[in-house]
Amino acid sequence: MRETTKAANVEAIGAEPISIELEYDFPGVERVHGVTHDGKAVWFATDGRLIAFDPETGAQLRVLDLPADAGTAFDGRYLYQLAQGRILQVEPESGRVLSSIPAPSGDGQDSGLAWAEGTLWVGQYQRRKIHQVDPKSGAVLRSIESDRFVTGVTWVGGELWHGTWDDTAGESELRQVDPESGEVLTRCVLPAGVAVSGLESDGGDRLYCGGGPSGKVRAVRRPKRPASGSRRR
């Protein structure tokens, strides 16, 4: 049995615009999926590759050849990559796949991926959910429902954030949600036409956003809010 929390009504939650601080282009990259940060480098998934770059210079640092079609995470030692309905545990130095577990959907509907408190957090795009997942077995521990398509997922400073992306409307948001109730606490609207696929924090105030079909990674500034929630990354 697992707990499922439904999203609260967000009509009363005011949305605020958020500006893009930095934008990174990568020759030959047509699509960005997941994004993560290992404390120094930013990693992103693009079809068949994981690429690391220096966020200060934009210089490419490493390329790992492996299936990589959705979210990416880092636990302080290993990378985790959603690929073909599974979550791969990857050694960042060599690109060797150490193990794999089934992703919650099993059919490629999983989108975002994050690591917090010894567990994985998996976003599901069309199913509009975020699952907390046991990294050893793949068992879903509990779920949060959203009223929007869920893309990237990240934890920072005890806050759970996720991206939304409505390709038809050309609208994307970054949302902070209560990890216990699913209540939407903050809504940040990106410029029209800017897509958010992956999402990751640098551990501070910067959030890195995968740009989906633009092939770009963008950085924005996380709004400062009073401490909320009790979890820490």
C-alpha positions, 0 to 999 in steps of 0.5 A: 500500500502506498500513500497518494496525495492530491494536488490542492486547488491552485487558482488562488496561488499567484504566479510570478514571472521569473527571468533567465539569467544564463543560457547554454548552447551545445553544438550538435545537441538537439534535445535536452532531457534530464539535468543534474548537478554534482557539486561542480559540474552540470550534467544533462541527458540528451538522446544516447548521451550524458554530457557534463559541463562547467556552469561558469564557462559552459565548457564541455567536460565529459561525455558518457555514451548510454541510454538517456531519454528522461530525468537525471539525478546525482546522490553524491557518488553516482548518477541515476538516469531514466532510460527506456522504462528503467532507472540506471545507476551509473558510475560518473567516471567511467559511464559504467551501468552498475545496476538498474531498477524498474521506473514507476510507469514501466512504459516511458511515461516517467520524466523528472528524477531527483535524489533526496534523503536516500530515495529517488523522486520521479516525475511523470509527465502525462500522469501528472504525478511525483513518486518517491521511490526506493532506489534499491527495489524501485518500489513506489513509497508514496505519490503526489498528484499535480494538476499540470504535466510534471517534468523535472524534479529537484530538492533544495533547502528542504523545498521540493520543486518541479517543472511543468510544460504545456507544449500545446500552449507554449507555457512552462512554470517552476512550482514549489510544492509541499512534499506532504500535502502536495499543496502548491506554495510557489508558482514561477512563470517562465517567458512564453515559448520557453520549455522546461524538461529537466530541473536541478538545483546547484544546492543554492539559489540557482536552478538549472532547467533543461530546454527540451527541443531547444537543445539548451540548458538555462539557469534561473534564480530561485525565489527566496521564501521562508523555510518550509517543509521538514526535509533536506536534500 
